[in-house]
């Protein structure tokens, strides 16, 4: 529940600046929409479609740099502290 609240807060700040061509984990966007857009590009004569996956991004990202970038838009110590804890937390399977 806490992660969802932080996610909603971050979405309000960053959603307007994300590329319109990005579909992954975005509100009101889906994998189906991405495939349909890819089909449009193919029908327009494009030969290449690039698919990027950042699966391991948060395992390897410089967390201090990430927090610094987030701080530029949202300088709330409580939220930044939670984000840092989320980044350091392990995963339970």
C-alpha positions in Angstrom: 0.0 0.0 0.0 2.8 2.4 0.8 4.7 1.6 -2.4 1.4 2.3 -4.3 1.0 5.7 -2.6 4.6 6.7 -3.5 4.1 5.4 -7.0 1.0 7.6 -7.4 2.9 10.6 -6.1 5.9 10.0 -8.5 3.5 9.4 -11.4 2.0 12.9 -11.0 5.4 14.4 -11.3 7.0 12.3 -14.0 4.2 11.0 -16.2 3.9 14.3 -18.1 7.6 14.2 -19.1 7.7 10.5 -20.2 7.9 9.8 -23.9 4.6 9.3 -25.7 6.2 6.2 -27.3 6.8 4.5 -23.9 4.2 1.8 -23.0 5.7 -0.2 -20.1 4.2 0.1 -16.7 2.3 3.3 -17.6 -1.2 4.3 -16.6 -3.8 3.7 -19.4 -1.2 1.9 -21.6 -0.8 -1.7 -22.3 1.4 -4.3 -24.1 -1.5 -4.6 -26.6 -1.3 -0.9 -27.5 2.5 -1.2 -27.9 2.0 -4.1 -30.4 -0.7 -2.2 -32.3 1.6 0.9 -32.6 4.4 -1.4 -33.8 2.1 -2.7 -36.5 1.3 0.9 -37.5 5.1 1.6 -37.9 5.6 -1.6 -39.9 2.7 -0.6 -42.2 4.3 2.8 -42.7 7.4 1.1 -44.0 9.7 1.1 -41.0 12.0 -1.9 -40.9 13.1 -1.9 -37.3 11.3 -2.0 -34.0 13.4 -1.7 -30.8 12.2 -3.3 -27.6 14.0 -2.4 -24.4 13.7 -4.2 -21.1 15.1 -2.7 -17.9 14.5 -5.8 -15.8 17.7 -5.5 -13.8 17.9 -1.7 -13.8 17.2 -1.2 -10.1 19.7 -3.9 -9.3 22.5 -1.9 -11.0 21.5 1.7 -10.9 23.6 4.2 -8.9 21.0 4.7 -6.1 22.5 8.0 -4.9 22.3 9.4 -8.4 18.7 8.2 -8.8 17.7 9.8 -5.5 19.5 13.0 -6.5 17.5 13.1 -9.7 14.2 12.5 -7.9 15.1 15.2 -5.4 15.2 17.8 -8.2 11.5 17.4 -8.7 10.3 16.2 -5.3 12.3 17.3 -2.3 10.3 15.6 0.4 12.6 13.8 2.8 10.0 11.3 4.0 9.2 10.2 0.4 12.9 10.1 -0.5 13.6 8.0 2.6 10.9 5.5 1.6 12.2 5.3 -1.9 15.7 4.6 -0.6 14.4 1.9 1.7 12.5 0.3 -1.3 15.7 0.3 -3.4 17.7 -1.4 -0.6 14.9 -3.9 0.3 15.3 -7.5 -0.8 12.6 -9.5 -2.6 10.5 -12.1 -0.9 9.5 -15.1 -3.0 
